């Protein structure tokens, strides 16, 4: 069992709770979210996207985490259980599953994620912590929140937004852009603009007092405003003291298939892998007891990330393979992401492809996507 460190440079994180907002539009990941929520999308060979925000929080000493749900959350519930992997199965605080708003209001149309905040308002009110960090599950990073929280307190901010400066933006990927003055005060924000007006992107991590969050929720809903970022944050830029805090390590906002594909393949770079998995604490995930992967005579594996339980008889290059994948003799897999229990038949050829879980590619097939538009094969498909 891990033992989180609660203080760094005198920063006490016992007074901070967190809410992971999974009540988001998931359509940008196409077939990958047809049957699962955004938080449970597989990533990096053996992880789910939820593993990264949960691990970041507990490594920063935060032990009260609420997870807002929306739809298709069966696989997510199976993955996180009671939060034991992250040391969140506690008598006090721990992991709290926050049901979607439509459970309580079946006859009302879903309006926005603030509706989910409001339907779980009792959880927020009853939590003992004074401060809250709000984030989304689709950020792949290893963030230590203690320095950002220390800055938030020292600067007496109403809201602190963690951001990262980008020089190159991914194709077909939407971002929330922020503009700051010379002192890092946020003076403008734009959600998914067509043009990249600014070089700073929001990492969708917001720090504020819990009472301020409650006031903002009440104010927005009383005006018929239901979007957390557009209404609760951007709508208060001129009213509150909102500052940015720069994050300078690796971070990938997964807001498109292209972004998902490229972010997985970036893990093949040792510097990025080490930054993500070895800096600021480990990334925890649900364990599965499987044998090591086997490589038969004639198998080739070059620049790959391969999880346990795989059987490699063919050639794999520049690819990420999840647990239990089988690559038969003569098969070639390049620049691809192959999810759990998928099988590539003998003499088949795959390039720039994403296979969801349990896909079977029979012998002598050829599948190819584009490096900026990978071909996606849905879960349990047989070709």
N, C-alpha and C positions, 0 to 999 in steps of 0.2 A: 504494500500500500504506500502510495507516495505521501510525502509530508510537505505541503505547500509552505513557502516562505512568505510570511505576512508583512514583513517590513523591509524596506530598502531605503537607505539614506533617510531614515526617520519617518518614512511614509507608511501610515497605518491604513491598510485596505479593509479592515474589519467593518468599516463604516460605509462600505460601497457594495451595492447590489448590482445585478445586471439583468437586462432583458434582451433576449435574442429574438428579433422580429422575423419570423418565418412566414408572415402573412403578406407575401409579395407576389407580384405577377411572375409566373414561372415559364411563360410561353416562349421566352427567348432561347431556352434550351431544347425546344422542339421535342423529339421523341423521347429524350432522356427524362422528361418530367411528365410523360403521359400517364405513368402509373406510380410515381413517387413524388414526394415534395422536394423542393429545392435543397433543403438541408440534408437530405439523405442521398443525393447524387454521389456516386462513387468517384474517388479522386486518388491519383498517385499510387495505384497498385493495391493498396490494402485499406485505404481510409474512406470516410465519407466527408462531405464538406462541413458538416456540423462538428467534426472532430477538432477543427482548427480554432473556431471561436471558443468552444468549451475549454480546450486545453490552454489557450491564451489566458482565459479568465482565472482558472484555478492556479495556473503557474504564477499569476499576479497576486494571489492571495484572496480571491473573491470566492465566497462559499455560498452565496445566495443567488441562484440563477433561475430566471423564469424563461420558459420557451413558449412563445406565441405560435399557435398552430392555425392552419387554414384548411387545407384539403389534402387528401392522399397521404396521410401520415402514418399508415400502418407500418411500412418498412422503417420509418424513422423511430417509431416506438419500439420496434423489435431491436433496433440497433442500440439505442441509448438505455433501454430498460429503466432502472431506478437511478442511473448515474454512477454506479459503483466504479466503473473504470476510471472516472474522473474524481473519485473520492467525494461524490455528491449525494451518496445515500446516507443521509444524516438525520439525527433526531431533531437538531436545530438547524435551520436554514436548509441548504441542499438544493436539489433540482426540482423545479415545479413545472408541471405540464399545464399550460394555459389553453383551454379549449377555444375553438373559434366562435365568433359572435353568433353565427347562424344557428348554433345549438340552442341558444336562448331565444332567438328571434326568427323562427322558421318561416314566418310569413313576410319577412322584410327582405328586400334586395340588399346584397352586400354593397356597401358604399365606399369603404376604404379601410386601411389598416388601423386608423384611429378608433374604428368601431371595435376592433379586437382589444385594443388597450382599454377602452371604456368598459367592455364586458368583463374584464378581469381587474377592475379597479380595486376591488377589495384586497387582492394579493399585494398590490403596490402600497396601499394604505397601511396594511398590517405589518409589512416588513419593517424591521427595526433600524435599518440603515438610513443614513441621512442623504447619501448621494447615490446616483444611478448611472450606469453606463448602458447605452442602448446601441445595439448593433444588428447587423444582418448576417445570415449564414454564408453568403456567397463571396466572402473575402478569404483568400488563401494567403496567410501571413503568420508570422510569429511575433506578436506584439506583447511587450511588457508595459502594462498600463500604469505602473507606479510613477514613472517620470512624468507622463502626461497628466496624471491626477495631481501630482505635486505642483506642476505648472498651473493647473486649473485653480488650485487653492491660492497659490502665491500671487497670481495675477488677478484674483477676485473676479473671475469670469462668471457670467450667467450660464453660458454654454461654451464648451470647448469641442471643436470638430477636429478629429485626427485626419490629416491629409497627406498626400504624397505628390511630389512634383514629378511630372512626366515630360520627357522630351519627344518621345515617339508614342503615338496612340495606336492601339490595335485597330485593324480594319473591322468594320461591321460591329463595333462594340460601343455601347452607350455608357456615358459616365455622368456623374453629378460633378460639375465643375464649380470651383470656388475662386473668388478673387479677393485678395487681402491687401491692406495697405502695408506700409513699411514696418509697422509694429505687429503684423499678423492679425489685425482685426478684420473679420470677414465683412466685406462691403457689397458683395454680390454672389449669388449662386444661380446656376442654371441646371435643370434636370434634363438629361438626354438631348442637348441641343444638336442641331445638324452640323454646326461648325464648332471647332474647338477654340472658343474664345480665350480661354485661360489655360495655363500649364499645370495648375494644381487640381487634383481630383480628390473628392471626398472618399475616404475609406469607410464611410457609413458607420462611424463610431462617434457617439455623442456623449459627453459628460455633463451632468447638471445635477442640481439638487432635486431630490424626490418631490418636494413640495412644489417646486417650479414645474416639474413635469405634470403633476396633478392639476395645477392652475392652467397650464397650456392646453391639456386635454379638455378640460371643462370649457375654456374660452372658445376653442375651435369648434367643438361639437355644438355649442350654443349658437354658433353662427352658420351651422350647416357645412362645416369644413371637415374633411375626413382623411386627408392625406398627411402623413406624419412629416415627410421632408418638405413638401411644398407649402403646407399650411403651418405646421408647428414650428419648423425651423426657418424657412425662407420668409414666411409671413411675419416673423419677429426680428428680422435683421436690423430694422431701424428702431426697434423698441428695447432690445436687450443687448447686453455686452457679450457678443459672440466672437470668439477668437479661434484661430486655427493653431494646431500643434503639428509640426512636421514629423513624419515618419520616414526614415532614410534607408531602411533595409528593404528586402524584397517583399513585394505585395502584388497580388493579382486579384482584381475585381472580376468575378466571373459573370459577365452580362451578355454573353453571346456564345454560340457554338464555336466560333473561331477562337474566342478567348479561352474557352474550356479546353479546346484541343491544344492550342499553343502553350497554355500554362502547364498541362500535363507533360508535354514534351520538353519543357524547360527544366524539368526535374532531372533530365539526363545530363545537365551541366553540373559538375561537382560543386561549384561555388554556390549555385542556387540551392541545391539539395542540402548542403551543409548549413546555409543561412536559415533555411526553413525548418529543418528538423533538429539542429544541434544548438541553435542560438536561442537564448531566453527560455530554455526548458524544452522538454520533449513534447511531441504530439501524441496523445493517447487515442486508442481506438479499441473497439470490441475485439478481444482475442479469439482466435480460432486455431485449434490444435491440428496442424497439418504437417505432413512430412516435407522435407526440403524438396525443391524442384530437381528433377532429373534431366540429364542431358545424354542422349544416346550417341553412339558412334556415328559420326557424320554430321551431328548437329552443329550449328553455328549461331553464336549470339554476340553481336557487336553493338556497344553503346545502348544497353537496354536496362530497364528496371523491371525485374521479374519477381513476383511474390511467391510465397510457398505453394507447394502442391501442384506445380505445373509440370508438364511433360513435353520436352522439346526434342523433336526428332528432325525438324527441318531447319530453316534459316530465319532468324529474327534480327532485325536491324533498326536502330533508332526508334524503339517502340516501348510502350508500357503494357505489361501483362499483369492482370489481377490473379487472384488465387484460383488454382485448379484449371488453368487454361491448357489445352492440348494442341500442339502443332505437329501434325503428322509428317512423315518422311516426304521430302521433295517440296513441301510447302514453303513459301517465302512470304514473310510479313515485314513490311517496311513502313516507317513513319505512321504507325497505327496505335490505337488504344483498344485493347482487347479485354473486356470485362469478365468477371468471374464465371467459371464453368463453361466458357465458350470453347468450341473445337474447330480447328482449321483442317480440312481434309487433305489427303495426300495430293501433292502437285498443284495445289491451289496457290493463287498469287493475290496478295492484298497490299494495297498502297494507299496511304492517306485515308484510312478507314477508321471509324469508331464502331465497334461491336458492343451492344449492350449485353447484359447477363444472359447466359444460356443459349447464345446463338450457335447454330451449327452450319458451317460452310462445308458442303460435301466436296468430294474429290474433283479436281480438274476445273475449278471455278476461278474466275478472275474478276476482282472488284477493285475499282480505283476511283478515288475522289481527287479534289484539288487541294493543294497545300493551304489555301485560304478558305476552302469550302469542302471540308471532309465529308465523305459519304457516311451516313448514319444508318445502321441496321438495328431495328427495334428488338426489344427483349424477346427471347425464345423463338426467334425467326429461324426457319430452316431454308437454306438456299442450295 
